[in-house]
């Protein structure tokens, strides 16, 4: 299966459509952004949707999350077709990393330097993630592994939890949670 990626300009358009919002974001606004981007909601649940990257008949699009079963909390969406294990070819990893680096460069030009994580560098299951913390107290991350590139937009509440977790890890070490069990 050949991996398809979004053009950088389209990826930036998708990301900024969400990052430019003021929080809290109403469901009406979230659904309007989804529709403006041309994403197609599932008939059973408008929080689930497909994009131009979703193969016909597949349900591997994106999804919106809620907090307390009521408030809009964020959205996750792909920037490439998902290539699952067994369908990868010799171009999957190079295509993933080239697109990912192009997206990171474009997003750095807009949002500045991100917090970067790389796990298992050079391995077949390498994972990379960049995370940006925004002035509106929300955040977003761009994550990738061979065959998958996804964006996650996070509410100010989820961003606060993430930052607090980082603070605790810095203060008490990587296994800090075990100290409080």
Buried (B, 14 or more C-beta within 10 A) or exposed (E): BEBEBBEBEEBBEBBBBBBEBEBEBEBEEBBEBBEEBEBBBEEEEBBBBBBEBBEEEEEBBBBBBBEEEEBBBBBBBBBBBBBEEEEBEEEBBEBBBEBBEBBBEBBEEEBEEBBEEEEEEEEEEBBBBBBBBBEEBBBBBBBBBBBBBBBBBBBBBBBBEBBEEEEBEEEEEEEBEEEEE
